[in-house]
């Protein structure tokens, strides 16, 4: 993209994401689900939204400051962090398939970072 800042691009992209998700939810989510929402749900969903926004902002800032290949490489490492946090916090089992997948991602990160 040329002629606009990354911040403006992110804001416009986020508006399109919002509209698409709102339309999607309007079509597939039963209205009765709204009654099931609690303040605790709103809190955790809001916190998730704030962290997602922060992630997107820092991702685009990092792309602006560095090589896309390096930034994307670091971003993909988040899968390994997610697997470990799911095991540690949510007590999800780390199956051989998950372990192999995370190991392959880690190996791929090493290979790409050296190339």
Jmol script that loads the backbone (N, CA, C; Angstrom):
load data "model"
ATOM      1  N   UNK A   1       0.845  -1.172   0.000  1.00  0.00           N
ATOM      2  CA  UNK A   1       0.000   0.000   0.000  1.00  0.00           C
ATOM      3  C   UNK A   1       0.892   1.237   0.000  1.00  0.00           C
ATOM      4  N   UNK A   2       0.570   2.126  -0.867  1.00  0.00           N
ATOM      5  CA  UNK A   2       1.298   3.385  -0.905  1.00  0.00           C
ATOM      6  C   UNK A   2       0.313   4.531  -0.748  1.00  0.00           C
ATOM      7  N   UNK A   3       0.784   5.597  -0.171  1.00  0.00           N
ATOM      8  CA  UNK A   3      -0.035   6.790  -0.031  1.00  0.00           C
ATOM      9  C   UNK A   3      -0.819   6.886   1.258  1.00  0.00           C
ATOM     10  N   UNK A   4      -0.903   5.806   2.044  1.00  0.00           N
ATOM     11  CA  UNK A   4      -1.586   5.876   3.337  1.00  0.00           C
ATOM     12  C   UNK A   4      -0.679   5.273   4.397  1.00  0.00           C
ATOM     13  N   UNK A   5      -0.899   5.690   5.617  1.00  0.00           N
ATOM     14  CA  UNK A   5      -0.098   5.152   6.719  1.00  0.00           C
ATOM     15  C   UNK A   5      -0.569   3.748   7.078  1.00  0.00           C
ATOM     16  N   UNK A   6       0.316   3.003   7.695  1.00  0.00           N
ATOM     17  CA  UNK A   6      -0.047   1.672   8.168  1.00  0.00           C
ATOM     18  C   UNK A   6      -1.145   1.729   9.213  1.00  0.00           C
ATOM     19  N   UNK A   7      -1.140   2.809  10.007  1.00  0.00           N
ATOM     20  CA  UNK A   7      -2.166   2.951  11.043  1.00  0.00           C
ATOM     21  C   UNK A   7      -3.554   3.136  10.431  1.00  0.00           C
ATOM     22  N   UNK A   8      -3.630   3.953   9.376  1.00  0.00           N
ATOM     23  CA  UNK A   8      -4.913   4.137   8.692  1.00  0.00           C
ATOM     24  C   UNK A   8      -5.347   2.836   8.022  1.00  0.00           C
ATOM     25  N   UNK A   9      -4.401   2.149   7.400  1.00  0.00           N
ATOM     26  CA  UNK A   9      -4.709   0.863   6.773  1.00  0.00           C
ATOM     27  C   UNK A   9      -5.250  -0.136   7.776  1.00  0.00           C
ATOM     28  N   UNK A  10      -4.630  -0.181   8.951  1.00  0.00           N
ATOM     29  CA  UNK A  10      -5.090  -1.089  10.003  1.00  0.00           C
ATOM     30  C   UNK A  10      -6.500  -0.719  10.454  1.00  0.00           C
ATOM     31  N   UNK A  11      -6.768   0.575  10.611  1.00  0.00           N
ATOM     32  CA  UNK A  11      -8.097   1.015  11.044  1.00  0.00           C
ATOM     33  C   UNK A  11      -9.163   0.629  10.019  1.00  0.00           C
ATOM     34  N   UNK A  12      -8.868   0.842   8.741  1.00  0.00           N
ATOM     35  CA  UNK A  12      -9.841   0.500   7.694  1.00  0.00           C
ATOM     36  C   UNK A  12     -10.045  -1.007   7.629  1.00  0.00           C
ATOM     37  N   UNK A  13      -8.952  -1.756   7.699  1.00  0.00           N
ATOM     38  CA  UNK A  13      -9.045  -3.224   7.685  1.00  0.00           C
ATOM     39  C   UNK A  13      -9.902  -3.713   8.851  1.00  0.00           C
ATOM     40  N   UNK A  14      -9.699  -3.124  10.022  1.00  0.00           N
ATOM     41  CA  UNK A  14     -10.437  -3.528  11.208  1.00  0.00           C
ATOM     42  C   UNK A  14     -11.928  -3.235  11.057  1.00  0.00           C
ATOM     43  N   UNK A  15     -12.277  -2.133  10.408  1.00  0.00           N
ATOM     44  CA  UNK A  15     -13.696  -1.828  10.144  1.00  0.00           C
ATOM     45  C   UNK A  15     -14.330  -2.906   9.271  1.00  0.00           C
ATOM     46  N   UNK A  16     -13.607  -3.345   8.246  1.00  0.00           N
ATOM     47  CA  UNK A  16     -14.139  -4.406   7.389  1.00  0.00           C
ATOM     48  C   UNK A  16     -14.279  -5.719   8.162  1.00  0.00           C
ATOM     49  N   UNK A  17     -13.306  -6.034   9.005  1.00  0.00           N
ATOM     50  CA  UNK A  17     -13.392  -7.245   9.830  1.00  0.00           C
ATOM     51  C   UNK A  17     -14.620  -7.156  10.734  1.00  0.00           C
ATOM     52  N   UNK A  18     -14.804  -6.012  11.375  1.00  0.00           N
ATOM     53  CA  UNK A  18     -15.947  -5.819  12.265  1.00  0.00           C
ATOM     54  C   UNK A  18     -17.267  -6.040  11.532  1.00  0.00           C
ATOM     55  N   UNK A  19     -17.410  -5.405  10.373  1.00  0.00           N
ATOM     56  CA  UNK A  19     -18.652  -5.539   9.609  1.00  0.00           C
ATOM     57  C   UNK A  19     -18.900  -6.978   9.168  1.00  0.00           C
ATOM     58  N   UNK A  20     -17.853  -7.651   8.711  1.00  0.00           N
ATOM     59  CA  UNK A  20     -18.011  -9.033   8.276  1.00  0.00           C
ATOM     60  C   UNK A  20     -18.418  -9.934   9.437  1.00  0.00           C
ATOM     61  N   UNK A  21     -17.754  -9.796  10.573  1.00  0.00           N
ATOM     62  CA  UNK A  21     -18.064 -10.645  11.728  1.00  0.00           C
ATOM     63  C   UNK A  21     -19.470 -10.341  12.246  1.00  0.00           C
ATOM     64  N   UNK A  22     -19.857  -9.072  12.253  1.00  0.00           N
ATOM     65  CA  UNK A  22     -21.204  -8.710  12.686  1.00  0.00           C
ATOM     66  C   UNK A  22     -22.257  -9.328  11.763  1.00  0.00           C
ATOM     67  N   UNK A  23     -22.036  -9.258  10.467  1.00  0.00           N
ATOM     68  CA  UNK A  23     -22.950  -9.871   9.500  1.00  0.00           C
ATOM     69  C   UNK A  23     -22.996 -11.387   9.685  1.00  0.00           C
ATOM     70  N   UNK A  24     -21.836 -11.997   9.840  1.00  0.00           N
ATOM     71  CA  UNK A  24     -21.750 -13.441  10.057  1.00  0.00           C
ATOM     72  C   UNK A  24     -22.534 -13.843  11.303  1.00  0.00           C
ATOM     73  N   UNK A  25     -22.309 -13.124  12.412  1.00  0.00           N
ATOM     74  CA  UNK A  25     -23.006 -13.449  13.657  1.00  0.00           C
ATOM     75  C   UNK A  25     -24.509 -13.257  13.502  1.00  0.00           C
ATOM     76  N   UNK A  26     -24.917 -12.220  12.774  1.00  0.00           N
ATOM     77  CA  UNK A  26     -26.340 -11.987  12.555  1.00  0.00           C
ATOM     78  C   UNK A  26     -27.016 -13.119  11.810  1.00  0.00           C
ATOM     79  N   UNK A  27     -26.257 -13.818  10.986  1.00  0.00           N
ATOM     80  CA  UNK A  27     -26.814 -14.913  10.193  1.00  0.00           C
ATOM     81  C   UNK A  27     -26.792 -16.236  10.958  1.00  0.00           C
ATOM     82  N   UNK A  28     -25.720 -16.529  11.667  1.00  0.00           N
ATOM     83  CA  UNK A  28     -25.563 -17.873  12.234  1.00  0.00           C
ATOM     84  C   UNK A  28     -25.781 -17.984  13.745  1.00  0.00           C
ATOM     85  N   UNK A  29     -25.790 -16.875  14.466  1.00  0.00           N
ATOM     86  CA  UNK A  29     -25.929 -16.957  15.925  1.00  0.00           C
ATOM     87  C   UNK A  29     -27.398 -16.767  16.310  1.00  0.00           C
ATOM     88  N   UNK A  30     -27.977 -17.734  17.015  1.00  0.00           N
ATOM     89  CA  UNK A  30     -29.371 -17.588  17.452  1.00  0.00           C
ATOM     90  C   UNK A  30     -29.518 -16.414  18.433  1.00  0.00           C
ATOM     91  N   UNK A  31     -30.615 -15.692  18.335  1.00  0.00           N
ATOM     92  CA  UNK A  31     -30.856 -14.540  19.207  1.00  0.00           C
ATOM     93  C   UNK A  31     -30.851 -14.934  20.680  1.00  0.00           C
ATOM     94  N   UNK A  32     -31.212 -16.162  20.977  1.00  0.00           N
ATOM     95  CA  UNK A  32     -31.238 -16.619  22.372  1.00  0.00           C
ATOM     96  C   UNK A  32     -29.851 -16.595  23.010  1.00  0.00           C
ATOM     97  N   UNK A  33     -28.821 -16.613  22.192  1.00  0.00           N
ATOM     98  CA  UNK A  33     -27.459 -16.570  22.725  1.00  0.00           C
ATOM     99  C   UNK A  33     -27.173 -15.244  23.432  1.00  0.00           C
ATOM    100  N   UNK A  34     -27.809 -14.166  22.985  1.00  0.00           N
ATOM    101  CA  UNK A  34     -27.595 -12.861  23.620  1.00  0.00           C
ATOM    102  C   UNK A  34     -28.014 -12.883  25.083  1.00  0.00           C
ATOM    103  N   UNK A  35     -29.068 -13.620  25.380  1.00  0.00           N
ATOM    104  CA  UNK A  35     -29.553 -13.711  26.755  1.00  0.00           C
ATOM    105  C   UNK A  35     -28.595 -14.484  27.651  1.00  0.00           C
ATOM    106  N   UNK A  36     -27.760 -15.304  27.058  1.00  0.00           N
ATOM    107  CA  UNK A  36     -26.831 -16.121  27.835  1.00  0.00           C
ATOM    108  C   UNK A  36     -25.561 -15.362  28.227  1.00  0.00           C
ATOM    109  N   UNK A  37     -25.349 -14.174  27.653  1.00  0.00           N
ATOM    110  CA  UNK A  37     -24.138 -13.412  27.961  1.00  0.00           C
ATOM    111  C   UNK A  37     -24.163 -12.894  29.393  1.00  0.00           C
ATOM    112  N   UNK A  38     -23.028 -12.998  30.051  1.00  0.00           N
ATOM    113  CA  UNK A  38     -22.881 -12.471  31.409  1.00  0.00           C
ATOM    114  C   UNK A  38     -21.811 -11.381  31.389  1.00  0.00           C
ATOM    115  N   UNK A  39     -21.721 -10.638  32.491  1.00  0.00           N
ATOM    116  CA  UNK A  39     -20.670  -9.623  32.589  1.00  0.00           C
ATOM    117  C   UNK A  39     -19.294 -10.260  32.557  1.00  0.00           C
ATOM    118  N   UNK A  40     -19.194 -11.455  33.093  1.00  0.00           N
ATOM    119  CA  UNK A  40     -17.916 -12.167  33.045  1.00  0.00           C
ATOM    120  C   UNK A  40     -17.545 -12.478  31.590  1.00  0.00           C
ATOM    121  N   UNK A  41     -18.530 -12.910  30.793  1.00  0.00           N
ATOM    122  CA  UNK A  41     -18.290 -13.136  29.361  1.00  0.00           C
ATOM    123  C   UNK A  41     -17.799 -11.860  28.693  1.00  0.00           C
ATOM    124  N   UNK A  42     -18.509 -10.742  28.967  1.00  0.00           N
ATOM    125  CA  UNK A  42     -18.122  -9.463  28.372  1.00  0.00           C
ATOM    126  C   UNK A  42     -16.698  -9.078  28.769  1.00  0.00           C
ATOM    127  N   UNK A  43     -16.357  -9.292  30.034  1.00  0.00           N
ATOM    128  CA  UNK A  43     -15.016  -8.949  30.506  1.00  0.00           C
ATOM    129  C   UNK A  43     -13.952  -9.718  29.733  1.00  0.00           C
ATOM    130  N   UNK A  44     -14.095 -11.038  29.670  1.00  0.00           N
ATOM    131  CA  UNK A  44     -13.075 -11.850  29.006  1.00  0.00           C
ATOM    132  C   UNK A  44     -13.038 -11.606  27.506  1.00  0.00           C
ATOM    133  N   UNK A  45     -14.203 -11.426  26.895  1.00  0.00           N
ATOM    134  CA  UNK A  45     -14.235 -11.114  25.463  1.00  0.00           C
ATOM    135  C   UNK A  45     -13.634  -9.734  25.196  1.00  0.00           C
ATOM    136  N   UNK A  46     -13.915  -8.782  26.069  1.00  0.00           N
ATOM    137  CA  UNK A  46     -13.319  -7.450  25.937  1.00  0.00           C
ATOM    138  C   UNK A  46     -11.815  -7.484  26.102  1.00  0.00           C
ATOM    139  N   UNK A  47     -11.351  -8.233  27.092  1.00  0.00           N
ATOM    140  CA  UNK A  47      -9.906  -8.374  27.294  1.00  0.00           C
ATOM    141  C   UNK A  47      -9.254  -9.033  26.088  1.00  0.00           C
ATOM    142  N   UNK A  48      -9.910 -10.026  25.542  1.00  0.00           N
ATOM    143  CA  UNK A  48      -9.410 -10.679  24.336  1.00  0.00           C
ATOM    144  C   UNK A  48      -9.349  -9.693  23.173  1.00  0.00           C
ATOM    145  N   UNK A  49     -10.364  -8.841  23.060  1.00  0.00           N
ATOM    146  CA  UNK A  49     -10.374  -7.830  22.000  1.00  0.00           C
ATOM    147  C   UNK A  49      -9.242  -6.831  22.146  1.00  0.00           C
ATOM    148  N   UNK A  50      -8.971  -6.414  23.374  1.00  0.00           N
ATOM    149  CA  UNK A  50      -7.872  -5.475  23.623  1.00  0.00           C
ATOM    150  C   UNK A  50      -6.530  -6.111  23.270  1.00  0.00           C
ATOM    151  N   UNK A  51      -6.328  -7.360  23.664  1.00  0.00           N
ATOM    152  CA  UNK A  51      -5.057  -8.015  23.337  1.00  0.00           C
ATOM    153  C   UNK A  51      -4.922  -8.260  21.840  1.00  0.00           C
ATOM    154  N   UNK A  52      -6.036  -8.572  21.174  1.00  0.00           N
ATOM    155  CA  UNK A  52      -5.999  -8.739  19.717  1.00  0.00           C
ATOM    156  C   UNK A  52      -5.636  -7.425  19.042  1.00  0.00           C
ATOM    157  N   UNK A  53      -6.257  -6.336  19.483  1.00  0.00           N
ATOM    158  CA  UNK A  53      -5.946  -5.022  18.914  1.00  0.00           C
ATOM    159  C   UNK A  53      -4.476  -4.682  19.129  1.00  0.00           C
ATOM    160  N   UNK A  54      -3.975  -4.933  20.328  1.00  0.00           N
ATOM    161  CA  UNK A  54      -2.557  -4.683  20.599  1.00  0.00           C
ATOM    162  C   UNK A  54      -1.657  -5.510  19.703  1.00  0.00           C
ATOM    163  N   UNK A  55      -2.019  -6.754  19.529  1.00  0.00           N
ATOM    164  CA  UNK A  55      -1.236  -7.639  18.666  1.00  0.00           C
ATOM    165  C   UNK A  55      -1.191  -7.115  17.238  1.00  0.00           C
ATOM    166  N   UNK A  56      -2.341  -6.714  16.716  1.00  0.00           N
ATOM    167  CA  UNK A  56      -2.392  -6.189  15.344  1.00  0.00           C
ATOM    168  C   UNK A  56      -1.578  -4.908  15.221  1.00  0.00           C
ATOM    169  N   UNK A  57      -1.711  -4.002  16.190  1.00  0.00           N
ATOM    170  CA  UNK A  57      -0.973  -2.734  16.140  1.00  0.00           C
ATOM    171  C   UNK A  57       0.527  -2.993  16.152  1.00  0.00           C
ATOM    172  N   UNK A  58       0.990  -3.823  17.078  1.00  0.00           N
ATOM    173  CA  UNK A  58       2.424  -4.097  17.164  1.00  0.00           C
ATOM    174  C   UNK A  58       2.930  -4.864  15.949  1.00  0.00           C
ATOM    175  N   UNK A  59       2.104  -5.742  15.386  1.00  0.00           N
ATOM    176  CA  UNK A  59       2.492  -6.486  14.188  1.00  0.00           C
ATOM    177  C   UNK A  59       2.751  -5.529  13.029  1.00  0.00           C
ATOM    178  N   UNK A  60       1.825  -4.600  12.817  1.00  0.00           N
ATOM    179  CA  UNK A  60       1.994  -3.659  11.709  1.00  0.00           C
ATOM    180  C   UNK A  60       3.137  -2.684  11.964  1.00  0.00           C
ATOM    181  N   UNK A  61       3.332  -2.279  13.212  1.00  0.00           N
ATOM    182  CA  UNK A  61       4.481  -1.420  13.545  1.00  0.00           C
ATOM    183  C   UNK A  61       5.783  -2.174  13.293  1.00  0.00           C
ATOM    184  N   UNK A  62       5.815  -3.442  13.661  1.00  0.00           N
ATOM    185  CA  UNK A  62       7.028  -4.241  13.458  1.00  0.00           C
ATOM    186  C   UNK A  62       7.325  -4.418  11.974  1.00  0.00           C
ATOM    187  N   UNK A  63       6.301  -4.634  11.168  1.00  0.00           N
ATOM    188  CA  UNK A  63       6.504  -4.763   9.720  1.00  0.00           C
ATOM    189  C   UNK A  63       7.061  -3.461   9.145  1.00  0.00           C
ATOM    190  N   UNK A  64       6.580  -2.340   9.686  1.00  0.00           N
ATOM    191  CA  UNK A  64       7.052  -1.035   9.222  1.00  0.00           C
ATOM    192  C   UNK A  64       8.532  -0.834   9.564  1.00  0.00           C
ATOM    193  N   UNK A  65       8.967  -1.380  10.696  1.00  0.00           N
ATOM    194  CA  UNK A  65      10.329  -1.159  11.176  1.00  0.00           C
ATOM    195  C   UNK A  65      11.317  -2.222  10.721  1.00  0.00           C
ATOM    196  N   UNK A  66      10.847  -3.409  10.375  1.00  0.00           N
ATOM    197  CA  UNK A  66      11.761  -4.507  10.072  1.00  0.00           C
ATOM    198  C   UNK A  66      11.356  -5.265   8.831  1.00  0.00           C
ATOM    199  N   UNK A  67      12.061  -6.359   8.606  1.00  0.00           N
ATOM    200  CA  UNK A  67      11.767  -7.221   7.462  1.00  0.00           C
ATOM    201  C   UNK A  67      10.499  -8.029   7.727  1.00  0.00           C
ATOM    202  N   UNK A  68       9.648  -8.114   6.727  1.00  0.00           N
ATOM    203  CA  UNK A  68       8.402  -8.877   6.852  1.00  0.00           C
ATOM    204  C   UNK A  68       8.708 -10.334   7.190  1.00  0.00           C
ATOM    205  N   UNK A  69       9.746 -10.889   6.561  1.00  0.00           N
ATOM    206  CA  UNK A  69      10.069 -12.299   6.812  1.00  0.00           C
ATOM    207  C   UNK A  69      10.443 -12.537   8.273  1.00  0.00           C
ATOM    208  N   UNK A  70      11.122 -11.597   8.893  1.00  0.00           N
ATOM    209  CA  UNK A  70      11.494 -11.747  10.303  1.00  0.00           C
ATOM    210  C   UNK A  70      10.275 -11.585  11.202  1.00  0.00           C
ATOM    211  N   UNK A  71       9.461 -10.584  10.919  1.00  0.00           N
ATOM    212  CA  UNK A  71       8.261 -10.341  11.725  1.00  0.00           C
ATOM    213  C   UNK A  71       7.306 -11.528  11.630  1.00  0.00           C
ATOM    214  N   UNK A  72       7.092 -12.027  10.424  1.00  0.00           N
ATOM    215  CA  UNK A  72       6.201 -13.173  10.236  1.00  0.00           C
ATOM    216  C   UNK A  72       6.748 -14.404  10.952  1.00  0.00           C
ATOM    217  N   UNK A  73       8.053 -14.552  10.940  1.00  0.00           N
ATOM    218  CA  UNK A  73       8.697 -15.672  11.619  1.00  0.00           C
ATOM    219  C   UNK A  73       8.404 -15.635  13.117  1.00  0.00           C
ATOM    220  N   UNK A  74       8.571 -14.477  13.711  1.00  0.00           N
ATOM    221  CA  UNK A  74       8.289 -14.329  15.141  1.00  0.00           C
ATOM    222  C   UNK A  74       6.803 -14.574  15.412  1.00  0.00           C
ATOM    223  N   UNK A  75       5.945 -14.069  14.541  1.00  0.00           N
ATOM    224  CA  UNK A  75       4.500 -14.244  14.692  1.00  0.00           C
ATOM    225  C   UNK A  75       4.113 -15.721  14.693  1.00  0.00           C
ATOM    226  N   UNK A  76       4.711 -16.505  13.829  1.00  0.00           N
ATOM    227  CA  UNK A  76       4.370 -17.934  13.745  1.00  0.00           C
ATOM    228  C   UNK A  76       4.837 -18.700  14.983  1.00  0.00           C
ATOM    229  N   UNK A  77       5.824 -18.167  15.663  1.00  0.00           N
ATOM    230  CA  UNK A  77       6.268 -18.789  16.907  1.00  0.00           C
ATOM    231  C   UNK A  77       5.195 -18.757  17.984  1.00  0.00           C
ATOM    232  N   UNK A  78       4.173 -17.918  17.804  1.00  0.00           N
ATOM    233  CA  UNK A  78       3.097 -17.827  18.788  1.00  0.00           C
ATOM    234  C   UNK A  78       2.310 -19.131  18.896  1.00  0.00           C
ATOM    235  N   UNK A  79       2.345 -19.946  17.858  1.00  0.00           N
ATOM    236  CA  UNK A  79       1.655 -21.242  17.911  1.00  0.00           C
ATOM    237  C   UNK A  79       2.267 -22.107  19.012  1.00  0.00           C
ATOM    238  N   UNK A  80       3.574 -22.095  19.105  1.00  0.00           N
ATOM    239  CA  UNK A  80       4.260 -22.880  20.137  1.00  0.00           C
ATOM    240  C   UNK A  80       3.886 -22.351  21.519  1.00  0.00           C
ATOM    241  N   UNK A  81       3.861 -21.028  21.665  1.00  0.00           N
ATOM    242  CA  UNK A  81       3.477 -20.414  22.935  1.00  0.00           C
ATOM    243  C   UNK A  81       2.041 -20.802  23.285  1.00  0.00           C
ATOM    244  N   UNK A  82       1.141 -20.800  22.305  1.00  0.00           N
ATOM    245  CA  UNK A  82      -0.262 -21.160  22.548  1.00  0.00           C
ATOM    246  C   UNK A  82      -0.396 -22.604  23.020  1.00  0.00           C
ATOM    247  N   UNK A  83       0.352 -23.502  22.414  1.00  0.00           N
ATOM    248  CA  UNK A  83       0.309 -24.915  22.825  1.00  0.00           C
ATOM    249  C   UNK A  83       0.788 -25.051  24.269  1.00  0.00           C
ATOM    250  N   UNK A  84       1.875 -24.365  24.603  1.00  0.00           N
ATOM    251  CA  UNK A  84       2.412 -24.441  25.965  1.00  0.00           C
ATOM    252  C   UNK A  84       1.460 -23.813  26.984  1.00  0.00           C
ATOM    253  N   UNK A  85       0.873 -22.665  26.647  1.00  0.00           N
ATOM    254  CA  UNK A  85      -0.074 -22.032  27.564  1.00  0.00           C
ATOM    255  C   UNK A  85      -1.337 -22.870  27.731  1.00  0.00           C
ATOM    256  N   UNK A  86      -1.806 -23.495  26.660  1.00  0.00           N
ATOM    257  CA  UNK A  86      -2.982 -24.368  26.750  1.00  0.00           C
ATOM    258  C   UNK A  86      -2.706 -25.542  27.680  1.00  0.00           C
ATOM    259  N   UNK A  87      -1.494 -26.067  27.628  1.00  0.00           N
ATOM    260  CA  UNK A  87      -1.109 -27.168  28.516  1.00  0.00           C
ATOM    261  C   UNK A  87      -0.996 -26.681  29.953  1.00  0.00           C
ATOM    262  N   UNK A  88      -0.333 -25.535  30.149  1.00  0.00           N
ATOM    263  CA  UNK A  88      -0.055 -25.028  31.486  1.00  0.00           C
ATOM    264  C   UNK A  88      -1.304 -24.470  32.169  1.00  0.00           C
ATOM    265  N   UNK A  89      -2.053 -23.621  31.480  1.00  0.00           N
ATOM    266  CA  UNK A  89      -3.181 -22.930  32.104  1.00  0.00           C
ATOM    267  C   UNK A  89      -4.480 -23.716  31.982  1.00  0.00           C
ATOM    268  N   UNK A  90      -4.755 -24.231  30.797  1.00  0.00           N
ATOM    269  CA  UNK A  90      -6.024 -24.926  30.561  1.00  0.00           C
ATOM    270  C   UNK A  90      -5.946 -26.425  30.808  1.00  0.00           C
ATOM    271  N   UNK A  91      -4.761 -26.897  31.101  1.00  0.00           N
ATOM    272  CA  UNK A  91      -4.532 -28.325  31.367  1.00  0.00           C
ATOM    273  C   UNK A  91      -4.890 -29.207  30.177  1.00  0.00           C
ATOM    274  N   UNK A  92      -4.714 -28.668  28.955  1.00  0.00           N
ATOM    275  CA  UNK A  92      -4.937 -29.482  27.758  1.00  0.00           C
ATOM    276  C   UNK A  92      -3.793 -30.475  27.611  1.00  0.00           C
ATOM    277  N   UNK A  93      -4.129 -31.644  27.132  1.00  0.00           N
ATOM    278  CA  UNK A  93      -3.109 -32.671  26.927  1.00  0.00           C
ATOM    279  C   UNK A  93      -2.259 -32.319  25.711  1.00  0.00           C
ATOM    280  N   UNK A  94      -0.971 -32.566  25.848  1.00  0.00           N
ATOM    281  CA  UNK A  94      -0.083 -32.420  24.693  1.00  0.00           C
ATOM    282  C   UNK A  94       0.074 -33.814  24.098  1.00  0.00           C
ATOM    283  N   UNK A  95      -0.631 -34.036  23.026  1.00  0.00           N
ATOM    284  CA  UNK A  95      -0.607 -35.335  22.351  1.00  0.00           C
ATOM    285  C   UNK A  95       0.651 -35.445  21.496  1.00  0.00           C
ATOM    286  N   UNK A  96       1.002 -36.653  21.094  1.00  0.00           N
ATOM    287  CA  UNK A  96       2.153 -36.798  20.192  1.00  0.00           C
ATOM    288  C   UNK A  96       2.007 -35.965  18.917  1.00  0.00           C
ATOM    289  N   UNK A  97       0.787 -35.857  18.398  1.00  0.00           N
ATOM    290  CA  UNK A  97       0.568 -35.060  17.185  1.00  0.00           C
ATOM    291  C   UNK A  97       0.831 -33.577  17.446  1.00  0.00           C
ATOM    292  N   UNK A  98       0.347 -33.058  18.587  1.00  0.00           N
ATOM    293  CA  UNK A  98       0.599 -31.654  18.933  1.00  0.00           C
ATOM    294  C   UNK A  98       2.087 -31.413  19.155  1.00  0.00           C
ATOM    295  N   UNK A  99       2.724 -32.343  19.837  1.00  0.00           N
ATOM    296  CA  UNK A  99       4.156 -32.224  20.090  1.00  0.00           C
ATOM    297  C   UNK A  99       4.942 -32.241  18.785  1.00  0.00           C
ATOM    298  N   UNK A 100       4.583 -33.141  17.888  1.00  0.00           N
ATOM    299  CA  UNK A 100       5.264 -33.214  16.589  1.00  0.00           C
ATOM    300  C   UNK A 100       5.027 -31.938  15.790  1.00  0.00           C
ATOM    301  N   UNK A 101       3.794 -31.445  15.788  1.00  0.00           N
ATOM    302  CA  UNK A 101       3.483 -30.217  15.059  1.00  0.00           C
ATOM    303  C   UNK A 101       4.243 -29.022  15.596  1.00  0.00           C
ATOM    304  N   UNK A 102       4.250 -28.872  16.921  1.00  0.00           N
ATOM    305  CA  UNK A 102       4.989 -27.764  17.532  1.00  0.00           C
ATOM    306  C   UNK A 102       6.483 -27.907  17.268  1.00  0.00           C
ATOM    307  N   UNK A 103       6.970 -29.138  17.314  1.00  0.00           N
ATOM    308  CA  UNK A 103       8.386 -29.377  17.022  1.00  0.00           C
ATOM    309  C   UNK A 103       8.740 -29.020  15.588  1.00  0.00           C
ATOM    310  N   UNK A 104       7.857 -29.367  14.652  1.00  0.00           N
ATOM    311  CA  UNK A 104       8.100 -29.019  13.246  1.00  0.00           C
ATOM    312  C   UNK A 104       8.068 -27.506  13.031  1.00  0.00           C
ATOM    313  N   UNK A 105       7.165 -26.833  13.726  1.00  0.00           N
ATOM    314  CA  UNK A 105       7.130 -25.372  13.628  1.00  0.00           C
ATOM    315  C   UNK A 105       8.428 -24.789  14.173  1.00  0.00           C
ATOM    316  N   UNK A 106       8.867 -25.286  15.331  1.00  0.00           N
ATOM    317  CA  UNK A 106      10.125 -24.802  15.909  1.00  0.00           C
ATOM    318  C   UNK A 106      11.295 -25.064  14.972  1.00  0.00           C
ATOM    319  N   UNK A 107      11.335 -26.253  14.396  1.00  0.00           N
ATOM    320  CA  UNK A 107      12.400 -26.583  13.449  1.00  0.00           C
ATOM    321  C   UNK A 107      12.338 -25.660  12.231  1.00  0.00           C
ATOM    322  N   UNK A 108      11.136 -25.405  11.738  1.00  0.00           N
ATOM    323  CA  UNK A 108      10.966 -24.490  10.612  1.00  0.00           C
ATOM    324  C   UNK A 108      11.435 -23.085  10.944  1.00  0.00           C
ATOM    325  N   UNK A 109      11.155 -22.642  12.167  1.00  0.00           N
ATOM    326  CA  UNK A 109      11.620 -21.320  12.592  1.00  0.00           C
ATOM    327  C   UNK A 109      13.141 -21.242  12.592  1.00  0.00           C
ATOM    328  N   UNK A 110      13.775 -22.295  13.070  1.00  0.00           N
ATOM    329  CA  UNK A 110      15.243 -22.329  13.087  1.00  0.00           C
ATOM    330  C   UNK A 110      15.793 -22.320  11.663  1.00  0.00           C
ATOM    331  N   UNK A 111      15.227 -23.149  10.800  1.00  0.00           N
ATOM    332  CA  UNK A 111      15.707 -23.233   9.409  1.00  0.00           C
ATOM    333  C   UNK A 111      15.557 -21.885   8.702  1.00  0.00           C
ATOM    334  N   UNK A 112      14.384 -21.272   8.829  1.00  0.00           N
ATOM    335  CA  UNK A 112      14.146 -19.995   8.153  1.00  0.00           C
ATOM    336  C   UNK A 112      15.031 -18.893   8.730  1.00  0.00           C
ATOM    337  N   UNK A 113      15.208 -18.880  10.040  1.00  0.00           N
ATOM    338  CA  UNK A 113      16.012 -17.818  10.655  1.00  0.00           C
ATOM    339  C   UNK A 113      17.482 -17.893  10.258  1.00  0.00           C
ATOM    340  N   UNK A 114      17.955 -19.065   9.910  1.00  0.00           N
ATOM    341  CA  UNK A 114      19.363 -19.216   9.509  1.00  0.00           C
ATOM    342  C   UNK A 114      19.564 -19.015   8.015  1.00  0.00           C
ATOM    343  N   UNK A 115      18.466 -19.042   7.257  1.00  0.00           N
ATOM    344  CA  UNK A 115      18.578 -18.952   5.805  1.00  0.00           C
ATOM    345  C   UNK A 115      18.430 -17.555   5.360  1.00  0.00           C
TER     346      UNK A 115
END
end "model"
wireframe off; spacefill off
backbone 0.3
color backbone group
